[in-house]
Amino acid sequence: MNTDEEQVRYPNINEGNGAYDENGNPILRPGKVDAYRFMTFYLEPTTNNFDDFFNKVVDPIWLEQSGDPNAIALLQARQSEDKPKCWRIMHRVTFISRILPDIEAENIPPMEQTMRELHIQSNWELLKALEPFVRGKTNNCMEFGDAVRDTLRTYMPELLPYAPGIIVYASLYFGVRNESTREVGCE
């Protein structure tokens, strides 16, 4: 869907590209992110981090010419001669979920079509539906796979044909380790 079509279909799109109804409630749009998970790491302090911060991250024109209190504080904190060791923060996205495409979309995969028919709008919603039933079963791939299949059989039988793929995907999300390979993910 291009931008013009989205403006017609979702008239209340804000500057961050979020769509809202007339009451200010968010609207889930096909293809848009509905959930993600990330990890944050504090990397060992080095003088290279100091150089990177002042030479690659901070705009030098803003730093030298701005009257912004943040720019003034950074100028006062900058110690270009000493180049002190600085910590660096690194973020890594470890999971992302998007709203499934419209059911009318061409070539929609059968599993996604079935999920839409069950009013499951994204992989995140599927994982959240499975979570209460698999929460205590993440130490063993066999036990985890059985819990997923039992849950599908009982609550979402239409998704049972897709159980092998769902088990792999869910095991990666929940961090289930394969006993034989010691790696995350059940096959």
N, C-alpha and C positions, 0 to 999 in steps of 0.2 A: 504494500500500500504506500503510495507516495504521500508527500507532505500535504498537498492540496486535498486529497481524498480523506486524510486523517482529520484535517481542519473541519471538513463537512461532517464527518461521522462523529468526531469528538470536538465540539466547539469550545470547550473549556480546557485548553492545553496551556500549562504554565511555561515559564522560561526554562525550567529544568526538564521539559518534555513530558511531564506528568499530566494525565488526563483526569478530569474530575467531573462528577455529575453536578446538577444544579444545587445540591445540598452540600457540596464540598467533599463528598466521599470519592476515594480513588476508584478509577475504572481500570480493570485488568484488560490490557490490549494484547491481541495475539502477537507473539514474537518478542514482547518486551520482558525484561528480567523481573521476576517476582521474588526471588530469593538468591542469596549468595552467602558463602562462608569464606572467611579469610583467616590467615595466621599472621601475626606480627612478630618480627625478630629484631632484637637489639644486637647489632653487629659490633664487634670489638672496636674500640676507639683507635683511630689512626690520624696522622696529619693529612693523608689523602682525603679523608672525609671533610676536613676543614677546607681544603682547596676546592673540592667539588661543590660544597655548599656555597661558598662565596663566588666561585667562577662559573658554575653551571646552574645552580638553583635560583639564587637571588639575582634579580635584574640589576645590573650595575648602575644604570641610569637612574632607576627608581631609588636605589640606595644612596647615591650621591646628591640627587636633586630634590627628593621628596621631603616634605615637612611632616610626613606621617610619623606618629610616635613610634611605630614599629621600626621604621627605617632609622630613626635617630638612635633607638636602643641598639639596633644591630651595628651601626657605625661605632657606637661606644664600646660594644663587646668585641668588635673585630680586632684581632691582634696579629696583623699580617707579618710582623717580623718574627714573632715567636711560633706561629702556626701550631697552636695547641692541638693535642689529640682530641678528636670529637667522636662521639657515638654516632652511629647511623641506624636509622630505622628502616626496615624493609618489610613490605606487605606482600603476601602471596595469596591469590585467590585459589581456594581449594575445591570449591563447588559453585556451580551456577545453574539456575533453573529459569526457564522462560515459559511464558504462557503458550500453550499449544496453539497451532494455527487454526483459523476458522474451519469448521467442518466442511464447508463448501470448497475449501482449497483443493486444487488438483493434486493428485498423487500423494495424498496424506497417508502415512503409514498406517496399517491396520490397528496396531496397538494404540496409537494416538487417537484414532477414530473411536476405538472402544472406550478409552479414557474419557473422551469428550461426552460420549453417550452416558457414562456413569457420573457426569458432572465433576470430573477430576480435571482441573484446568492446567495442571503442570506436573512435572516430575516431583517438585517440592511437595505438592499436595498429596501425591501418591506416597512419598516417603513419610509424611506426617501421619497418614492413615495407617501405615504399617507399623510405625514406631511403638505404639503401646504393646503390640503383640510380639515384637522381636527384641525389645529393649534388654531383657535379661538373657538373650540367647546369642550374644555377639562373640563368645569365646571359642566357638566351634562352628565350622562351615556347615557340617551336616545338620546340626541342631538349628542353625540359622536358616538354612534352606528349607528344612521341614516346617519351621515356624512361618516362613513367608508363604509356602504352598498351602498350609492349613488356613492361614488368614485369607488368602485369595479364594480358596475353596469355599470358605464359610461366608465371607462378606463381599467378595468381588469375583464370582465364578467366571464371568466373562473374560477376565484377565488371566485365567489359569493357563491358556495356551502360551502365554508370553512369560510364564514363570521363570524359565532359565535366564532370560535377559534381565528380568526384574531382580532376580537374586544376585546376579553379578553387579548390577548398578547399585542396589541397596547395600551390598556387602562393602563396596568401595566407600559409599557414603558413611556407613556406620563403623568402618575401620575393622571389619572382621578379617582376621588373619587365617590364611590357609595353613593348616597344620603341617602339610608335607613340604610346601615351598617356603613357609614363614613369611610370605608376602601378603599384603593387604589385598583382599578380593577373593571371592569364591568362584569357581568355574563350574 
